[in-house]
Amino acid sequence: MRIMLVDDHHLLRQSLKRQFEELGHEVVADVADGISAVSAALTTRPDVILMDISMGEGDGITACRAIMEADARQRVLMLTMHAEIDLVRQSLKAGAVGYLTKDATFDEVLSALNLACNGDVIISPEFAHALLQEAEDQQVIQPSALSEREMEVLQLLAEGHSTPEIANTLFISQKTVKNHLASIYEKIDARDRTHAVIRAVKIGIIKIGP
């Protein structure tokens, strides 16, 4: 992965950089504030951006929004000490693909970054309530609108499985999984994977968490 780090704690950035590089990943930029993050993201074009929220010069949510407006293909994952529901909502609305707190282990951060690079998201039960409240459309969709296979794909997606994992679980090709996802998006009027899961949970056709 080509990773960009955004955090005003120098020691944390250096620690993460060292661990990523030891595993063969490239840290293309590490900056201390949101303002620098926007220009660095557009210059280096990383595969994924690991972004703090509270920083001295420009907060992470504002930076995320600016980055996404400039290039919607960017993948921003928030890593912050804040576990506040309102900040989760704001981050997702700004275009972040995920939200981790700094008590996450390095392996959990690495796994989330890999999922983000693959176009996947992790829907944590801890933040399920926030995701539900972010649903934008209250339109009622009947479960019958989706095929049985599409329901299986959607449920696995909600549980945090990547495209390859869904393919292996259902014994189908990754291309077939992507075709099912495209059909699901069209049927439930979703923009992307995150939005599809949010809408599906909101209308009660799938469940996440225990």
C-alpha positions as CSV (number, residue, x, y, z in Angstrom):
1,M,0.0,0.0,0.0
2,R,1.0,3.6,-0.5
3,I,-0.1,5.3,2.7
4,M,-0.3,8.9,3.8
5,L,-0.3,9.7,7.6
6,V,-2.0,12.8,9.0
7,D,-1.5,13.4,12.7
8,D,-0.1,16.2,14.8
9,H,1.7,13.8,17.1
10,H,5.1,13.4,15.5
11,L,6.1,10.3,17.6
12,L,2.9,8.5,16.6
13,R,3.5,9.2,12.9
14,Q,7.0,8.0,13.1
15,S,6.0,4.8,14.9
16,L,3.3,4.0,12.4
17,K,5.6,4.8,9.5
18,R,8.3,2.5,10.8
19,Q,5.8,-0.4,11.3
20,F,4.2,0.0,7.9
21,E,7.6,0.2,6.1
22,E,8.9,-2.9,8.0
23,L,5.9,-4.7,6.3
24,G,6.9,-3.4,2.9
25,H,4.3,-0.6,2.6
26,E,5.3,2.8,1.4
27,V,4.5,6.0,3.5
28,V,4.3,8.5,0.7
29,A,3.7,11.5,3.0
30,D,3.3,12.2,6.7
31,V,2.0,15.6,7.7
32,A,0.9,17.3,10.9
33,D,-2.3,19.1,10.0
34,G,-5.3,19.1,7.8
35,I,-4.2,22.0,5.6
36,S,-1.0,20.2,4.6
37,A,-3.0,17.0,4.2
38,V,-5.1,18.4,1.3
39,S,-2.1,19.5,-0.8
40,A,-0.1,16.3,0.0
41,A,-3.0,14.0,-0.9
42,L,-3.4,15.7,-4.3
43,T,0.4,15.6,-4.9
44,T,1.2,12.1,-3.8
45,R,-2.1,10.3,-4.7
46,P,-1.8,7.7,-1.9
47,D,-3.9,4.5,-1.9
48,V,-5.2,5.3,1.5
49,I,-5.0,8.2,4.0
50,L,-4.9,7.6,7.8
51,M,-6.3,10.9,9.2
52,D,-6.6,12.3,12.8
53,I,-9.4,14.7,13.5
54,S,-8.1,17.2,16.1
55,M,-5.0,19.0,14.8
56,G,-3.6,22.5,15.1
57,E,-3.9,23.7,11.5
58,G,-7.1,22.4,9.9
59,D,-9.1,19.6,11.4
60,G,-9.3,16.2,9.8
61,I,-13.0,16.3,8.9
62,T,-12.6,19.5,6.9
63,A,-9.5,18.1,5.2
64,C,-11.3,14.9,4.3
65,R,-14.2,16.8,2.8
66,A,-11.7,19.0,0.7
67,I,-9.8,15.9,-0.4
68,M,-12.9,14.1,-1.5
69,E,-14.2,17.1,-3.4
70,A,-11.0,17.3,-5.3
71,D,-10.7,13.6,-5.9
72,A,-13.6,11.3,-5.0
73,R,-11.4,8.2,-5.6
74,Q,-9.4,8.9,-2.4
75,R,-9.9,6.6,0.5
76,V,-9.7,8.3,3.9
77,L,-9.8,6.4,7.2
78,M,-10.1,8.3,10.4
79,L,-7.9,7.4,13.4
80,T,-8.7,9.5,16.4
81,M,-8.9,9.5,20.2
82,H,-12.5,10.7,19.9
83,A,-15.3,8.1,20.2
84,E,-18.1,10.6,19.8
85,I,-21.1,9.7,17.7
86,D,-21.5,13.1,16.2
87,L,-17.9,13.0,14.9
88,V,-18.5,9.6,13.4
89,R,-21.5,11.0,11.5
90,Q,-19.5,14.1,10.4
91,S,-16.6,12.0,9.2
92,L,-18.7,9.7,7.1
93,K,-20.7,12.5,5.7
94,A,-17.4,14.2,4.7
95,G,-16.5,11.0,2.7
96,A,-14.4,8.9,5.1
97,V,-14.6,5.2,4.5
98,G,-14.1,4.3,8.2
99,Y,-13.6,5.5,11.7
100,L,-11.2,4.0,14.2
101,T,-10.3,5.1,17.7
102,K,-6.7,5.2,18.8
103,D,-7.2,2.2,21.2
104,A,-7.3,0.0,18.1
105,T,-4.3,-2.3,17.7
106,F,-1.8,-1.9,14.9
107,D,-3.2,-5.1,13.3
108,E,-6.7,-3.7,13.4
109,V,-5.5,-0.5,11.7
110,L,-3.6,-2.4,9.1
111,S,-6.6,-4.6,8.4
112,A,-8.9,-1.6,8.0
113,L,-6.4,0.1,5.6
114,N,-6.3,-3.0,3.5
115,L,-10.1,-3.1,3.3
116,A,-10.2,0.6,2.4
117,C,-7.7,0.0,-0.4
118,N,-9.9,-2.8,-1.8
119,G,-12.9,-0.6,-1.8
120,D,-14.4,-2.2,1.2
121,V,-15.5,-0.8,4.5
122,I,-15.8,-2.2,8.1
123,I,-19.1,-1.4,9.8
124,S,-18.3,-1.6,13.4
125,P,-21.2,-2.5,15.8
126,E,-19.7,0.2,18.1
127,F,-20.7,2.8,15.5
128,A,-23.8,1.1,14.1
129,H,-26.1,3.7,15.7
130,A,-24.3,6.5,14.0
131,L,-24.5,4.9,10.6
132,L,-28.2,4.3,11.0
133,Q,-28.8,7.9,11.8
134,E,-26.8,8.9,8.6
135,A,-29.3,7.1,6.4
136,E,-30.5,9.8,3.9
137,D,-33.5,8.1,2.4
138,Q,-36.5,6.7,4.2
139,Q,-38.0,5.0,1.1
140,V,-39.4,1.6,1.9
141,I,-37.7,-1.3,0.0
142,Q,-39.1,-4.8,0.1
143,P,-36.6,-7.6,0.7
144,S,-38.1,-9.3,-2.4
145,A,-36.5,-6.6,-4.5
146,L,-33.2,-8.4,-4.0
147,S,-32.5,-11.9,-5.1
148,E,-31.5,-14.5,-2.5
149,R,-27.9,-14.3,-3.7
150,E,-27.9,-10.5,-3.5
151,M,-29.1,-10.7,0.1
152,E,-26.3,-13.1,0.9
153,V,-23.7,-10.7,-0.6
154,L,-25.2,-7.7,1.1
155,Q,-25.2,-9.5,4.5
156,L,-21.6,-10.5,4.1
157,L,-20.7,-7.0,3.1
158,A,-22.4,-5.6,6.2
159,E,-20.3,-8.0,8.3
160,G,-17.1,-6.4,7.0
161,H,-16.0,-9.1,4.4
162,S,-14.0,-8.0,1.5
163,T,-14.8,-8.9,-2.1
164,P,-12.4,-11.8,-2.2
165,E,-13.8,-13.1,1.1
166,I,-17.4,-12.9,-0.2
167,A,-16.4,-14.7,-3.4
168,N,-14.7,-17.5,-1.4
169,T,-17.6,-17.8,1.1
170,L,-20.2,-18.1,-1.7
171,F,-18.0,-20.1,-4.1
172,I,-18.4,-17.5,-6.9
173,S,-15.9,-15.3,-8.7
174,Q,-14.9,-11.8,-7.6
175,K,-16.4,-10.5,-10.9
176,T,-19.7,-12.1,-10.0
177,V,-19.6,-10.4,-6.6
178,K,-19.0,-7.1,-8.2
179,N,-21.9,-7.7,-10.6
180,H,-24.2,-8.5,-7.7
181,L,-23.0,-5.3,-5.9
182,A,-23.8,-3.2,-9.0
183,S,-27.3,-4.7,-9.1
184,I,-27.8,-4.1,-5.3
185,Y,-26.8,-0.4,-5.7
186,E,-29.3,0.0,-8.5
187,K,-32.1,-1.7,-6.7
188,I,-31.8,0.1,-3.3
189,D,-30.5,3.4,-4.8
190,A,-27.2,3.3,-3.1
191,R,-24.0,5.2,-4.1
192,D,-21.4,2.8,-2.8
193,R,-20.8,-0.1,-0.3
194,T,-21.1,2.0,2.8
195,H,-24.4,3.7,1.7
196,A,-25.8,0.3,0.6
197,V,-25.2,-1.2,4.1
198,I,-26.6,1.9,5.9
199,R,-29.8,1.8,3.8
200,A,-30.2,-2.0,4.1
201,V,-29.8,-1.9,7.9
202,K,-32.1,1.2,8.2
203,I,-34.9,-0.6,6.3
204,G,-34.4,-3.8,8.2
205,I,-33.5,-6.2,5.5
206,I,-30.1,-7.1,7.1
207,K,-28.6,-6.9,10.5
208,I,-25.1,-6.0,11.8
209,G,-23.6,-6.8,15.1
210,P,-24.8,-9.3,17.7
